[in-house]
Amino acid sequence: MTGAPPRGLDERVRDTRAKLESAIDLWVATSGSPGVHLVPLSHLWDGATFLVSTPRASVTGRNLAEDGRVRLGFGPTRDVVVVDGVAEPVALDDLVPGTADAFAARTGFDPRELDEPYQYFLIRPQRVQAWREADELRGRDLMREGHWLG
């Protein structure tokens, strides 16, 4: 327990946005024919969408290409952010110029340099939740239907 009082909506949104901007890695959960799959990936957050890249032939790559539903997790269990979103594959040529370079600089990982074919995915958040302790479970929704609350 942190001993701190529960944060209000504005503070939670501010803290969550700061976490999304500062984090480099996240957990990505997808589902498909082999079942639920969970992997750590690096990401680039532009303030509205997440950009990730994973091998096209991987379970995560196939799940995202086939279904698009995705859940992202940030932080430790006592300061967690959970994002439900929709992913769409994006060809390298369709990225805004400079985005692949920004991704590589931010994450320290450049999928363009690998022999194995990687796929970029743009993830649009639909729901964002954040909480630190049980006393913050009420009010944990910070985004619904793609729109920030407050």
C-alpha positions in Angstrom: 0.0 0.0 0.0 1.3 3.4 -0.9 -0.6 5.2 1.9 -1.4 8.0 -0.6 -5.1 8.9 -1.1 -6.7 7.8 -4.4 -6.0 10.1 -7.3 -8.8 12.1 -9.0 -9.5 11.8 -12.7 -7.4 14.7 -13.8 -4.3 13.6 -11.9 -4.7 10.0 -13.1 -5.0 11.1 -16.7 -1.9 13.3 -16.4 0.0 10.5 -14.7 -1.1 8.0 -17.3 -0.2 10.2 -20.3 3.2 10.7 -18.7 3.7 7.0 -18.3 2.7 6.3 -21.9 5.2 9.0 -23.1 8.1 7.7 -20.9 7.7 4.0 -21.2 9.5 2.2 -24.0 8.3 -1.4 -23.4 4.9 -2.8 -22.8 3.1 -6.2 -22.6 1.0 -7.1 -25.7 -1.8 -9.6 -25.3 -3.6 -11.0 -28.4 -5.8 -14.0 -29.0 -6.2 -16.3 -31.9 -6.2 -20.0 -32.9 -3.4 -21.0 -30.6 -5.2 -19.2 -27.7 -4.1 -16.1 -25.8 -0.6 -14.9 -26.4 1.4 -12.5 -24.3 4.7 -10.9 -25.4 6.9 -7.9 -24.4 7.4 -5.4 -27.2 8.9 -1.9 -27.6 6.6 0.9 -28.8 6.5 4.5 -30.0 3.6 6.6 -28.6 2.7 9.7 -30.6 0.1 11.0 -28.1 -2.8 9.3 -29.9 -1.5 5.9 -31.2 1.1 3.2 -30.4 3.4 1.8 -33.0 4.8 -1.7 -32.5 6.7 -4.1 -34.7 6.9 -7.9 -34.5 7.7 -10.7 -37.0 4.9 -11.2 -39.5 5.1 -15.0 -38.9 5.0 -14.8 -35.1 1.8 -15.7 -33.2 1.4 -12.1 -32.2 1.9 -10.9 -35.7 -0.6 -13.3 -37.1 -3.1 -12.6 -34.3 -2.9 -8.8 -34.8 -3.2 -9.2 -38.6 -6.2 -11.6 -38.4 -8.2 -10.0 -35.5 -6.7 -6.7 -34.5 -8.0 -6.7 -30.9 -5.2 -6.1 -28.5 -4.6 -5.4 -24.8 -1.5 -3.5 -23.7 -0.1 -3.5 -20.2 2.3 -0.9 -18.6 3.9 -0.7 -15.2 4.1 -2.8 -12.1 1.0 -4.3 -10.5 0.8 -1.5 -8.0 0.8 1.2 -10.7 -0.7 -0.3 -13.8 -2.1 1.0 -17.0 -4.2 -1.3 -19.2 -5.1 -0.3 -22.8 -7.6 -2.1 -25.0 -7.1 -1.2 -28.6 -7.5 -2.1 -32.2 -4.4 -2.8 -34.3 -4.0 -2.4 -38.0 -1.0 -3.5 -40.1 0.9 -0.7 -41.6 3.4 -1.1 -44.5 6.7 0.7 -44.0 6.0 2.9 -47.1 2.7 4.0 -45.5 4.2 5.3 -42.3 4.5 9.0 -42.0 8.0 10.0 -43.1 10.5 9.8 -40.2 8.3 7.5 -38.1 10.4 4.3 -38.6 13.5 6.4 -37.7 11.7 7.7 -34.6 10.7 4.2 -33.6 14.3 2.9 -34.0 15.7 5.9 -32.1 13.2 5.6 -29.2 13.3 1.9 -28.8 16.9 1.1 -29.7 15.5 -1.5 -32.2 15.2 -1.2 -35.9 13.2 -4.0 -37.6 14.2 -2.7 -41.0 17.8 -4.0 -40.4 16.7 -7.6 -39.8 16.5 -10.5 -42.3 13.3 -11.8 -40.9 10.2 -9.9 -42.2 8.7 -7.7 -39.5 5.4 -6.0 -39.6 4.5 -2.6 -38.1 1.2 -2.3 -36.4 -0.6 1.0 -35.5 -2.7 0.5 -32.3 -5.5 2.9 -31.6 -6.6 2.9 -27.9 -10.3 2.4 -27.3 -10.2 2.1 -23.5 -7.6 3.1 -21.0 -7.7 2.1 -17.3 -5.2 3.0 -14.5 -5.0 2.2 -10.8 -2.4 1.9 -8.1 -4.3 0.1 -5.3 -7.7 -1.3 -4.6 -8.9 2.1 -3.5 -8.4 3.4 -7.1 -10.4 0.6 -8.8 -13.4 3.0 -8.7 -12.7 5.6 -11.4 -10.1 3.5 -13.2 -11.6 4.2 -16.6 -9.7 7.1 -18.2 -10.7 6.6 -21.8 -13.8 5.1 -23.3 -14.6 4.5 -27.0 -11.3 6.2 -27.9 -12.0 9.5 -26.0 -10.2 10.6 -22.9 -12.5 11.4 -20.0 -12.4 14.6 -18.0 
